[in-house]
Amino acid sequence: MKFLDLAASLLLAPTAAAKDSSILTVKTTSGTYTGFVNSTTPDVNQWLGIPFGQPPVGSLRFMPPLKALDYGKADAGAYKPICMQDSGNRTGAFWELVPEFQNTDAQSEDCLYLNIWAPRKPVVDEGMKEKKLPVIIWVCGGSFKEGGGHANYQVPDQWIQRTQTHMVVTFNYRLGLFGFPGSPVANKNVGLMDVRLVVEWLADNVEGFGGDPHRMTLYGQSAGAAATLFYGYANPEKPIVGGLIASSVGTAETYPTNVTRFHNLAQIVGCANLSDMQELTCMQNLTAVDLQAKMLASNWNPTPGPIQPVADGVTVFANMTDRLERGLVAKIPLITGYTFNEPVAFAPFNISATSPTPTDGTAPANPFACGVKREMSVRLQYGLTTYRYLYAGNFTNITPRYWLGGMHSSDIPLVFGTHYEYRGNSTELEWQTSYAIESFWVSFTSNPSVDPRNYLGQSWPKYTSTARDIVVFGNASLPSASSLSPDSVADYYSGPC
């Protein structure tokens, strides 16, 4: 077993290919949009707030997204509202200590918009003939109840400014009740259908922005990682994307096939004692703000558990192993992994604390790591190419309490190159780690049929039953596991699964 301890130290500097990317007006299937360039990142073209679907309002609420119409000419110079959120009382480490992880834009039910960043001076590696650039499509996390295409730590402009090697797309998808309604006469997981529509829109339009529709990767984290894996199972024949990256997989082992939460909520908000279709229409006729307010004011407790995807047999399946046995999964490679201290982000949090909240002394299971391990196990069994990593970074300008360490999501600023922007300069190791992850992600997207390489030329071997290779990013001290092999270290930090 090989152990790749990768923390890059030099900037990626591929051979430049002369190309003029200064034209900012692009005709798409949903209209003609003019982007912009700002002084902060003068070598990045940006298009913000382009519609990929029709507004899911009125009779389209809770229904599959429809392709955006041609809305004519418009400026694409500002983010559009994020989808309706259920962020609770906004307490905890993310909201109180590191709000840069969160989306704080205005909210609206009219939210199916995407954002595109592309280099003005695109560069390619020597020997590559492609003139169009690889495209990374970011699926945000947030427990399927919050998130969107714009959070400070998830803006890729600095990444593209530095490398000029690829494009990044972010987008909003419907969340909570609006994305996962569970109505017996509507589609249960329309938020996941939004993800598919984004990929289809990019396949039709990304070339106009300089992207290669044949070299796209879907990359998600937490709930976004779950959505990414669901995507692979739901689109076995035509995934469109060539690879998947699923970080800190926030997915359960099983999902319910039948839920009553939509009907139960209808009784509370004034749509009681109606047929299923009448109930749906009544719920569609309420304003989004009113529906959300009534839901929150009622202290409604959905059953079973929080609002989440339902095994509908279309976007999510009750038996993923059965899908694998029948070959009903996209046969494309996957990068997956997790951070070494995921669960601490969700423990009771006191912003004034100097040590973690005491526990009963037992290590909690790491549900995000366990999701990764389950997926790797079944992919290995059925011969699907997989690459495994452990994020071991502990950088105080991202998690300014030492005991938070490599908490859930702490790897995101390293990928997007935003780690230095909010709480002081980054360490040399932090920069090195960021460069290593970024270059692997771009290499994987550029050509997922071969093992990805970082800018130093180091190759990332596939994970197999015999050579259980793993990349450890960040090289932080891993207490209590120093005597273990790298693969066992990763298992140690998953806790009991």
C-alpha positions in Angstrom: 0.0 0.0 0.0 1.3 3.4 -1.0 0.9 6.5 1.1 0.8 9.7 -0.8 1.4 12.6 1.6 0.7 15.5 -0.8 1.1 19.1 0.1 2.1 21.1 -3.0 4.5 24.0 -2.7 4.6 25.7 -6.2 2.0 27.4 -8.2 0.5 25.5 -11.2 2.0 27.1 -14.3 1.0 25.2 -17.5 2.0 26.2 -20.9 -0.1 29.1 -22.1 -2.1 28.8 -25.3 -3.0 32.1 -26.9 -6.7 32.7 -27.0 -8.9 35.7 -26.8 -11.7 35.2 -24.2 -12.6 38.9 -23.9 -16.1 38.5 -25.5 -18.5 38.6 -22.6 -21.8 38.4 -24.4 -23.0 34.8 -24.9 -26.1 33.5 -26.5 -27.7 30.6 -24.7 -30.9 28.7 -24.8 -32.3 30.8 -22.0 -31.3 34.2 -23.5 -28.3 36.3 -24.3 -26.2 37.3 -21.3 -23.4 39.8 -20.9 -20.9 39.1 -18.1 -18.2 41.3 -16.5 -14.6 41.5 -15.3 -13.7 43.2 -12.1 -10.5 44.7 -10.7 -10.1 42.0 -8.1 -9.7 39.2 -10.6 -8.9 40.9 -13.9 -8.2 37.7 -15.7 -11.6 36.1 -14.9 -14.8 36.4 -16.9 -17.9 36.2 -14.7 -21.6 35.6 -15.5 -23.9 35.6 -12.5 -27.6 34.9 -12.2 -28.3 33.1 -15.5 -31.6 31.2 -15.4 -31.5 27.5 -16.2 -35.1 26.7 -15.3 -38.5 28.4 -15.3 -39.4 30.0 -11.9 -40.9 27.1 -9.9 -43.9 29.1 -8.6 -47.6 28.7 -8.6 -48.6 25.5 -10.4 -44.9 24.7 -10.9 -44.2 24.6 -7.2 -43.3 21.0 -6.0 -43.1 20.0 -9.7 -40.1 18.9 -11.9 -38.2 21.9 -13.2 -38.9 23.1 -16.7 -36.2 24.3 -19.1 -35.8 28.1 -19.0 -37.4 30.0 -21.8 -35.5 32.5 -24.0 -35.7 35.6 -21.8 -33.9 37.9 -24.3 -30.9 40.0 -23.5 -29.8 40.8 -20.0 -26.7 41.6 -17.9 -25.3 38.8 -15.9 -23.7 41.0 -13.3 -25.2 40.1 -10.0 -26.2 37.0 -8.0 -29.9 36.1 -8.0 -31.7 35.1 -4.7 -31.0 31.7 -3.3 -33.8 29.2 -2.8 -36.0 29.3 0.3 -34.0 28.2 3.3 -34.7 26.5 6.6 -31.7 27.6 8.6 -33.3 27.5 12.1 -32.0 29.9 14.7 -28.6 30.3 13.0 -26.5 29.2 15.9 -23.5 26.9 16.0 -20.0 27.0 14.7 -20.8 27.8 11.1 -23.1 30.8 11.8 -21.4 32.2 14.9 -17.7 31.6 14.2 -17.1 31.1 10.5 -20.2 32.6 8.7 -18.2 32.6 5.4 -19.4 29.0 5.0 -23.0 30.1 4.8 -25.3 31.7 2.2 -26.8 34.9 3.4 -28.3 36.3 0.1 -31.9 37.2 -0.2 -34.2 34.2 -0.6 -36.9 33.6 -3.2 -38.9 30.8 -4.6 -37.8 32.1 -8.0 -34.3 30.8 -7.6 -33.2 28.5 -10.4 -30.1 30.4 -11.5 -26.5 29.5 -12.1 -23.1 31.3 -12.1 -20.1 30.8 -14.3 -16.4 31.7 -13.9 -14.0 31.3 -16.8 -10.4 32.4 -17.5 -9.7 35.3 -19.8 -6.3 33.8 -20.7 -6.9 30.1 -20.8 -3.9 27.8 -20.6 -3.5 24.1 -21.3 -0.9 21.6 -20.5 1.6 20.7 -23.2 0.4 18.0 -25.6 -3.3 18.7 -24.9 -5.2 19.5 -28.1 -8.5 20.6 -26.6 -9.3 24.2 -27.1 -12.2 24.2 -24.7 -11.7 24.0 -20.9 -12.8 21.4 -18.4 -15.8 22.4 -16.2 -16.3 21.7 -12.5 -20.0 21.9 -11.5 -20.3 22.6 -7.7 -23.2 21.2 -5.8 -23.4 22.9 -2.4 -24.2 21.2 0.9 -26.5 22.2 3.7 -28.5 19.2 4.8 -30.9 19.7 1.9 -32.4 22.6 3.8 -29.9 25.5 3.2 -27.2 26.5 0.8 -27.0 27.9 -2.7 -24.7 29.1 -5.5 -23.1 31.9 -3.5 -21.2 31.6 -0.2 -18.0 33.5 0.4 -15.8 30.5 0.8 -17.3 28.9 -2.3 -16.5 31.6 -4.9 -13.9 30.3 -7.3 -12.7 33.5 -8.9 -9.2 33.5 -7.2 -8.7 29.9 -8.1 -9.3 30.6 -11.8 -7.4 33.9 -11.6 -4.3 32.0 -10.5 -4.5 28.9 -12.8 -6.5 29.9 -15.9 -6.9 26.1 -16.5 -10.6 25.4 -16.1 -14.1 26.8 -15.5 -16.4 26.5 -12.4 -20.2 26.6 -12.3 -22.3 27.1 -9.1 -26.1 27.0 -8.9 -29.1 27.0 -6.6 -31.4 24.0 -6.3 -34.6 23.8 -4.3 -34.4 22.9 -0.7 -36.5 21.8 2.3 -40.2 21.4 1.6 -39.9 23.2 -1.7 -37.2 20.8 -3.0 -38.3 17.6 -1.2 -42.1 17.9 -0.6 -43.0 14.2 -0.5 -46.5 14.9 -1.9 -48.2 11.7 -3.2 -49.3 13.4 -6.4 -46.2 15.6 -7.0 -42.6 14.6 -7.6 -40.9 13.9 -4.3 -37.3 15.0 -4.9 -37.6 18.0 -7.3 -34.4 19.5 -5.8 -32.4 16.6 -7.3 -34.2 17.1 -10.6 -32.9 20.7 -10.5 -29.3 19.3 -10.4 -29.9 17.2 -13.6 -31.4 20.2 -15.4 -28.3 22.3 -14.6 -26.1 19.6 -16.2 -28.3 19.4 -19.3 -28.2 23.2 -19.6 -24.5 23.2 -19.5 -24.3 20.4 -22.1 -26.2 22.7 -24.4 -24.5 26.0 -23.5 -21.2 25.8 -21.8 -19.2 25.8 -25.0 -20.3 29.4 -25.6 -18.5 30.4 -22.4 -15.3 28.5 -23.4 -16.1 25.2 -21.7 -15.9 21.6 -23.0 -19.3 19.9 -22.6 -17.5 16.6 -22.9 -15.2 17.3 -19.9 -17.5 18.1 -17.0 -17.3 16.8 -13.4 -20.1 17.0 -10.8 -18.5 17.9 -7.5 -20.6 18.0 -4.3 -19.9 18.2 -0.5 -22.1 16.9 2.4 -25.7 17.0 1.1 -24.3 18.1 -2.2 -22.1 14.9 -2.2 -25.2 12.8 -1.6 -26.9 14.6 -4.5 -23.8 13.8 -6.6 -23.9 10.1 -5.8 -27.7 10.0 -6.3 -27.1 11.5 -9.7 -24.8 8.6 -10.7 -27.5 6.0 -9.8 -30.3 8.0 -11.4 -28.5 8.5 -14.7 -26.8 5.2 -15.7 -27.1 5.5 -19.4 -26.4 9.2 -20.0 -24.7 10.9 -17.1 -23.4 13.6 -19.4 -20.6 14.3 -16.8 -17.4 12.3 -17.0 -16.6 12.0 -13.3 -18.0 12.6 -9.8 -16.4 14.1 -6.7 -18.2 13.5 -3.4 -16.7 15.0 -0.3 -18.0 14.2 3.2 -20.9 12.2 1.9 -24.0 13.3 3.8 -26.2 10.3 3.0 -28.1 7.8 5.0 -28.0 4.0 4.4 -31.6 3.9 3.5 -34.3 6.4 2.6 -38.1 6.2 3.3 -40.3 5.1 0.4 -43.5 6.6 1.7 -43.8 9.7 3.9 -46.8 11.6 5.2 -45.1 14.9 6.0 -46.7 16.8 3.1 -50.2 15.7 4.2 -49.4 16.5 7.9 -48.2 20.0 7.1 -51.3 20.6 4.9 -53.5 20.0 7.9 -51.5 22.7 9.8 -51.4 25.4 7.1 -55.1 25.5 6.2 -55.3 22.8 3.5 -57.0 20.1 5.6 -59.6 17.5 4.6 -59.0 17.6 0.9 -58.2 15.0 -1.7 -54.5 14.6 -2.6 -54.8 16.7 -5.7 -56.8 19.4 -4.0 -54.3 19.4 -1.2 -51.5 20.0 -3.6 -53.3 22.8 -5.3 -54.1 24.5 -2.0 -50.4 24.3 -1.0 -49.4 25.7 -4.3 -51.7 28.7 -3.9 -50.1 29.8 -0.6 -47.3 32.3 -1.0 -43.9 30.8 -0.3 -43.3 33.2 2.5 -46.6 32.4 4.1 -46.1 28.7 3.7 -42.7 28.8 5.3 -43.8 31.1 8.1 -46.7 28.8 9.0 -44.5 25.8 8.9 -41.9 27.4 11.2 -44.5 28.8 13.6 -46.2 25.5 14.0 -43.1 23.8 15.3 -44.0 21.1 12.7 -41.9 18.0 13.2 -41.8 16.1 9.9 -42.1 12.3 10.0 -39.9 10.4 9.6 -37.1 12.8 10.6 -36.0 16.0 8.9 -37.0 16.9 5.4 -34.8 14.9 3.1 -34.9 12.9 -0.1 -37.4 10.1 -0.5 -36.7 6.8 -2.3 -39.0 7.6 -5.2 -37.5 5.1 -7.7 -36.6 7.9 -10.0 -33.9 10.1 -8.3 -33.3 8.0 -5.2 -33.5 4.3 -4.8 -34.3 2.2 -1.8 -31.7 -0.4 -2.7 -28.6 1.0 -4.3 -26.9 -2.4 -4.2 -29.6 -3.8 -6.4 -28.9 -1.0 -8.9 -25.2 -2.0 -8.9 -26.0 -5.7 -9.4 -28.0 -4.8 -12.4 -25.5 -2.4 -13.8 -27.8 0.6 -13.3 -25.3 3.2 -12.3 -23.1 5.6 -14.3 -19.8 3.8 -14.9 -17.7 6.8 -14.3 -14.9 7.3 -11.8 -15.4 8.9 -8.3 -13.1 10.8 -6.0 -14.4 10.6 -2.4 -13.2 11.3 1.1 -13.7 13.2 4.3 -12.2 15.4 7.0 -10.6 13.9 10.1 -12.8 15.8 12.6 -16.2 16.0 10.8 -18.7 15.6 13.7 -17.3 18.4 16.0 -18.9 21.0 13.8 -22.4 19.8 14.9 -21.6 19.5 18.6 -23.1 22.1 21.0 -21.1 25.2 20.4 -20.2 28.1 22.7 -18.3 30.9 20.9 -16.5 31.8 24.1 -15.3 28.2 24.8 -11.6 27.4 24.9 -12.2 23.7 24.7 -14.8 21.4 23.2 -18.0 20.7 25.0 -17.5 17.7 27.3 -18.9 14.4 26.0 -19.3 11.0 27.6 -15.8 10.1 26.5 -16.8 7.9 23.6 -15.8 8.9 20.0 -19.0 9.7 18.0 -19.5 8.0 14.7 -18.6 10.2 11.8 -21.7 9.9 9.6 -20.0 11.7 6.7 -17.1 9.3 6.8 -19.4 6.4 7.1 -21.2 7.4 4.0 -17.9 7.5 2.1 -16.9 4.1 3.4 -20.2 2.5 2.4 -20.0 3.9 -1.1 -16.4 2.9 -1.5 -17.2 -0.6 -0.3 -19.9 -1.2 -2.9 -18.0 0.4 -5.7 -15.0 -1.8 -5.0 -17.2 -4.9 -5.0 -18.6 -4.0 -8.5 -15.4 -2.8 -10.1 -16.1 0.9 -10.3 -13.0 3.2 -10.3 -12.6 5.1 -7.0 -10.0 7.4 -5.5 -9.9 7.9 -1.7 -8.6 10.7 0.4 -8.5 11.9 4.0 -8.3 15.7 4.6 -6.1 16.2 7.7 -5.6 19.9 7.7 -6.0 22.0 10.8 -5.6 25.7 9.9 -6.6 28.4 12.4 -7.7 31.0 9.8 -10.4 28.5 8.7 -11.3 27.0 12.1 -10.1 29.5 14.7 -10.5 27.0 17.6 -7.8 24.4 17.6 -10.2 21.7 18.8 -12.4 22.2 15.7 -9.5 21.1 13.6 -10.5 19.5 10.3 -14.2 19.9 11.0 -16.9 19.3 8.4 -16.5 21.6 5.4 -13.1 22.9 6.5 -11.6 21.5 3.2 -13.9 23.7 1.0 -11.8 27.0 1.3 -8.7 25.0 0.3 -10.4 23.8 -2.9 -11.8 27.2 -3.9 -8.6 29.0 -2.9 -10.4 31.3 -0.5 -8.7 30.2 2.7 -6.6 33.3 3.1 -9.4 35.9 2.7 -11.0 36.3 6.1 -8.9 35.7 9.2 -5.3 36.4 8.2 -2.6 34.9 6.0 -2.4 31.2 5.3 0.6 29.1 6.3 2.9 27.7 3.6 1.4 24.2 4.3 -2.0 25.6 3.8 -1.1 27.0 0.4 0.6 23.8 -0.5 -2.4 21.7 0.4 -4.7 24.0 -1.5 -2.6 23.7 -4.7 -2.4 20.0 -4.4 -6.2 19.5 -4.1 -7.0 22.0 -6.8 -4.6 20.5 -9.3 -6.0 17.0 -8.7 -9.5 18.1 -9.1 -8.7 19.9 -12.4 -6.6 16.9 -13.7 -9.5 14.5 -12.9 -12.0 16.7 -14.7 -9.7 17.1 -17.7 -9.3 13.4 -18.3 -11.1 11.1 -15.8 -10.1 8.0 -17.8 -6.6 8.1 -16.3 -5.3 8.5 -12.7 -5.3 12.2 -11.8 -2.0 14.0 -11.3 -1.1 17.0 -9.3 1.0 19.8 -10.8 4.2 18.1 -9.5 3.3 15.1 -11.7 2.5 12.8 -8.8 -0.2 10.3 -9.7 -3.1 9.3 -7.5 -3.6 5.5 -7.7 -7.0 3.9 -7.7 -8.3 2.4 -4.5 -8.4 -1.4 -4.8 -8.9 -4.3 -2.4 -5.2 -5.1 -2.5 -3.5 -1.7 -2.9 -5.6 0.4 -0.5 -4.1 3.6 -1.7 -5.1 6.9 -0.1 -4.1 10.5 -0.4 -3.8 12.4 2.9 -4.1 16.1 2.4 -2.8 18.6 4.9 -0.4 16.4 6.9 -1.7 17.5 10.2 -0.8 15.6 13.4 -3.3 12.7 13.7 -3.4 11.9 17.5 -3.9 8.3 18.6 -3.4 7.0 15.0 0.2 7.5 14.4 1.0 3.8 14.5 -1.6 2.9 11.9 -1.3 2.6 8.2 -2.8 5.6 6.2 -5.8 3.5 5.2 -6.4 2.5 8.8 -5.9 6.1 9.9 -8.8 7.1 7.7 -10.9 4.3 9.1 -10.0 5.4 12.6 -11.4 8.8 12.0 -14.7 7.5 10.7 -15.6 6.1 14.1 -17.9 3.1 14.4 -20.0 2.7 11.2 
